[in-house]
Amino acid sequence: MKNIYLLTTVALMLLLIGCGTARKTPGSQKVNTSEIKSTVVIKKKVAPRTIDVKKVNAGDLVAFAVTLLGTPYKYGSVIKENGFDCSGFVNYVFNNFKIKVPRTTVDFTNAGKEISVKDSRAGDLILFTGSDAKSGVVGHMGIITKNKKNEFLFIHSASGNNGGVILSTLNTYFIPRFVKVIRIFNPA
């Protein structure tokens, strides 16, 4: 019984320590978004795609996406109750508005119109490689929620310690993996 108590105490201490560090994103310092350019060389050929957003307002889409903050991460899932992976999250958000989008991140590689980070706005999609910046394949994505006065945020479903649907800055953790921003909503 004494060993169970000791093991439980140690496990709780580790959990509390983990929770404290899990909130910190590696390289979380802010950067000047007007200077960000991709250094990723795309190696996988992906056909161009057009996404029909109908008459949906990008602001409405972003407002809905934010209601999903805290949804857990689950690889391969598009089901809210189970959690989402990054493309599952984007898929779920767009499907809420009956907008058909690709299911996998790589299929977004040549969707929409590429724009600069500094010209991006809420509703644009931001694409990254997966954890390997040299892979040359889009493997992570999110939806931009804010780009004003050098404050840049995007919402995405992340694996790892920060797990689940979170807001992130475009920081030194993401910049080496940054591929591009794409606009699929018509200019306002």
Secondary structure, 3 states (H helix, E strand, C coil): CHHHHHHHHHHHHHHHHHHHHHCCCCCCCCCCHHHCCCCCCCCCCCCCECCCCCCCCHHHHHHHHHCCCCCCECCCCEECCCEECHHHHHHHHHHHCCCCCCCCHHHHCCECEEECCCCCCCCCEEEEECCCCCCCCEEEEEEEEEEECCEEEEEEEECCCCCEEEEEECCCCCHHHEEEEEECCCCC
